[in-house]
């Protein structure tokens, strides 16, 4: 079955960096876009970044220039490198499988991982 297993995350000081990983199984990663979505307490989920099957990337404005999404299809893993973290980046982050090669609309989700940005 389709599984997305996340790792990474944790506590970091403002200005610090973290890398999130999303290991995919049960489907051919090459055929799908993968995205990262976050949800802060009391707020709606918001799309952070997405990468198509060919590697085209999208970033939401608040993270552009600070976050980098990448994929290693050989390792069936997608990454989100987060630099210059701000308190407003604090949220639960989810990776998700796109409904197609280019679609940043999602049908399967990882378990979520907490990112806390605090001094």
N, C-alpha and C positions, 0 to 999 in steps of 0.2 A: 504494500500500500504506500501511498505518497506520504513521505515524512520530511519535515524540515526541522532539524535539530540545531538550536542556537547555542553559541558559547561566547564568552567574552563578557563585557559589561562590568559593572561594579562601581566603586567610589573613586572619583578623581577630583582634584582641585581645579578651580577655574583656570583656564589656559592650558590644561593638560590634554592628554590624548588617550584614546581607547580604540581598540579594534574589535568589532563584532564579526563573528563567523556564522555562517548558515550552511550546514551540511545537508545536502539533498539526497534522498534515496527513493526508490520506487518509481522513478520516471527518468527520462533522458533530459538532463539539465540543459543540454545544447539547444533543445527545442523550445525553451520557454524564457520569457522575461522573468526577472526576479526583482522584487522591490523591498524596501525597508519603510516601515510605517511606525509612527510613535504615538503614544498616548500619555499625556500628563494628567495628573489628578484633576478631576473636574472639567477636563477639556475633551473635545472630540478627537478621534484619531486623525492624524494628518500624515499625508505622504511625505516622506523625506527624500527618497531617491529611488531610482529604478534603472535597471540595465537590461537592454534587449538581448536577444539571443546572439546577435552579432557584435554586441559590445557598445552600442549607442547608449549614452547615459542621460539621465534627467536628474536635476536637483531642485528642490524647493528653495525659494529665495533665501530664507533664513540660514540655510546651511551651505549655500553656494560659496565655493572658495575655501571652505573649511573641512568639508566631508568629501570622501572619495569612495565611490562604489567600484568594485572590481569582481571579476569572476574567473575561476580556474575550473574549466569544464573537466579537465583531466582528474581533478580532485573532487569533482561534484560539490564545489563549495563557492559561495559568494561571500564577499567581505564588505564591511563598511568601516573604513578608516575615518575616525573622528578626531580632528585636531582643533586646537584653540577652543576647547569646550567652554560653554557659558552656562550659568545657572538655568537659563531658560531652555537648555537642551535636556534638562533632567526629565526623564520619562521612562516608561516601559517601551522598549523597542521590539518590533516584530519583523521577521522576514516573511515574505509571502510569495507564492508562485503566481505569475501572471497567467491569464486565461489563454495566452498564446505567445508567439515569439516576440511580439512587439507591444503587447497590451499591458499597461500598468494598472490593470484591474485584476483582482486577486481571487483565487478559489481555495487555496490551501495556505495555512498559516503555521509558523513556528510557535513555540511555547511562550515566547516573550522573554526578555531579559531586562533587568533594571539597570538604568544608568543614572547615577547620582553625582551631581556636580556641586561640590560644597567644599569650603575651606574649613 
